[in-house]
Amino acid sequence: IMKATERFLNYVKIYTTSDPQSKTVPSSARQFALARLLADEMEALGISDVTGTDNCYVYGNIPATPGCENIPAIGFIAHLDTSPDFAGQNVNPQVIPDYDGGEIRLGESGRILSPAQFPHLPSLKGRTLISTDGATLLGADDKAGVSEILTACERILAKNSPHGKICVAFTPDEEIGRGADHFDFERFGAEFAYTLYGGEEGEINFENFNASEAMFEINGFNVHPGSAKNVMRNASLVAFEINAMLPGAETPRDTEDYEGFFHLCDITGNVEKAQLRYIIRDHSAAAYEVRKSTLRHIEKILNERHGEGTVSLTIREQYANMEEIIRKNFHLIETAKAAMAEIGLTPIVRPIRGGTDGARLSFDGLPCPNLCTGGYAWHGPYEHITAEGLEACTQLIEAIVRQYAAE
């Protein structure tokens, strides 16, 4: 039986970064390399009904053992792609056995993985630490989840202890918010599921932001500055007005935990045209609606001030807080906690300051909270994980399956 760490070190070397500019599905054809490898591996393990789709989803299941057919089918989901936020090609992981808890030089990059920036590092002393060489991200988000799910499946099949139906899916394009776009619920076959996209061991997430993107388009009126008195309307200056009307301390830098924000992502402009792109986030549905109302009020005020048609606001909904769905299916959280207690993990229930495919899947009828993978510092050169973390999260999947079989 392979260890999750062995699988992980194989998978991270496969280039699977998604492409937010692409209109194809998957967004990058390179994701098929890992999808095909996983499908072959699943078949070799004896997983049933393995299917790799034309849009890069991989499905399979382990049928219920005799007498357990009435146990609800449970699913586990991980994603193939890695973040486009940092280089994801030619990943060269560093493996440090018996880590001393101190600074780690990341290859020849000049970067240092240090407890000064990552205070949890001393708690990993004595473990086998896996880091980047500083030139790329690691890809633990989410190749750790992929490795843990397959290793758990391999062990479950080898032990053949009683269990209900277990459903597995690996999806593309989660990192660019499209992982649930073409998810085949019927093909997947689970009544409920867990995504494995989370961080440190013990983490459970079932609350995420309500989220949307807001785009301000600003139309100016450009004339020669020498004759601009009471005529010129400078679109870039109107853009400054918009941002100045937002609360200055409600940005990502100044908020934490359940606090929401307005985040200015892009600004472009000249006298004639300008554009501001924000993302809006809040855990509270009521506060989220207030944030959107604030933006609409700004649009109204500035059109009254500068003339109708000066400012045009478009708000595009992205995802909603899955808490309202998971609260109705709270056995998912209680079972995860019980499974953690069984294997000696301490549950850490915390909100996600972001989103997850699980939120969209939950609202589409598949209740789906998020579980830990054991990794830290996603999406950049400081990403790291431990072999012990990979093992603990693999054991967690097995324990969840046992918990549902025992009910």
Buried (B, 14 or more C-beta within 10 A) or exposed (E): EBBBBBBBBBBBEBBBBBBEEBEEBBBBEBBBEBBEBBBEBBEEBEBEBBBBBEBBBBBBBBBBBEEBEEBEBBBBBBBBBBBBEBBBEEBEBBEBEEBEBEEBBBBEEEBEBBBEEBEEBEEBEEBBBBBBBBBBBBBBBBBBBBBBBBBBBBBBBEEEEBBBBBBBBBBBBBBBBBBBBBBEBEBBBBBBBBBBBBBBBBBBBBBBBBBBBBBBBBBBBBEEEEEBEEEBBBBBBBBBBBBEEBEEEBEBEEBEEEBBBBBBEEBEBEBBBBBBBBBBBBBBEEEBEEBBEBBEEBBEBBBEEBEEEBBEBEBEEBBBBBBEBBEEBEBBBEBBBBBBEBBEBEBBBBBBBBBBBBBBBBBEEBBBBBBBBBBBBBBBBBBBBBBBBBBBBBBBBBBBBBBBBEE
